[in-house]
Each structure stands twice: as structure tokens, then as C-alpha cells.
Amino acid sequence: MFGERQGSEIVVRAVEELENRASSEARFELDPVRTVEAARRRRREGLELLGAWHTHPMRSTALSSHDLAGASPGQLSIVVAADGALAAYEHTAHGGAARLELSTAGSARD
């Protein structure tokens, strides 16, 4: 997810779907090379890498221990559950995360 921080608001302007390179459907792992390529391309458009979205096809929108362990402070995660429910989180220090209010103002998908 790419966008910008505007004061206390985080605005997602573009989303790119990158391949899950984890060997299990129960895990999610971005290809670091493709992630850096996408971040460089979007930076030229004035956008910053905010974080990633992924699905929990067999779970709720709650972050898993794997989600928490693999994130850096300030990184965003949007989780989509099998029933279509969405939840947004901003990762904090020491493996925590704060749930964010999520609002949509149109399609951010590019």
C-alpha cells in the first residue's frame, strides 16, 4: 500500500498486488526485491510505502503472532477476512499494533 501521511490521517493512494512467496497458504511473505522495486516506482510519484494488505481466509481480521513479528513500527497492515470484513492496524514498538479507524473515500486500487 502506498500513500501519504497527512497529520493524523494516513491516506492510501495506490495498492499493488505482489506475489506471496511463502510456501504455505497459511503464511504471507512479500518478495523483498519486488517490494523495493514497487516502492522506488511509487516514490517517484510522491508516494511512500505504508505497509501491506493480506487476507486471512480461515480467520478473523485479528493480527496473528506471525503478522506482529514480521512488522516494523509505523508499518500499516490491512487484513481482509473470508467474510469480507476489513481491519487496519499500525504496528508499534515491541511487536504491538493499534487498530485504526478505516474509512473509504473511493477506490485506491491502481
Sequence and secondary structure as in RCSB ss.txt:
>XXXX:A:sequence
MFGERQGSEIVVRAVEELENRASSEARFELDPVRTVEAARRRRREGLELLGAWHTHPMRSTALSSHDLAGASPGQ
LSIVVAADGALAAYEHTAHGGAARLELSTAGSARD
>XXXX:A:secstr
 EEEEETTEEEEEEB    B  SSTT   B HHHHHHHHHHHHTTT EE EEEEEETTS SS  HHHHHT  TT 
EEEEEETTS EEEEEE GGG EEEE    SS  B 
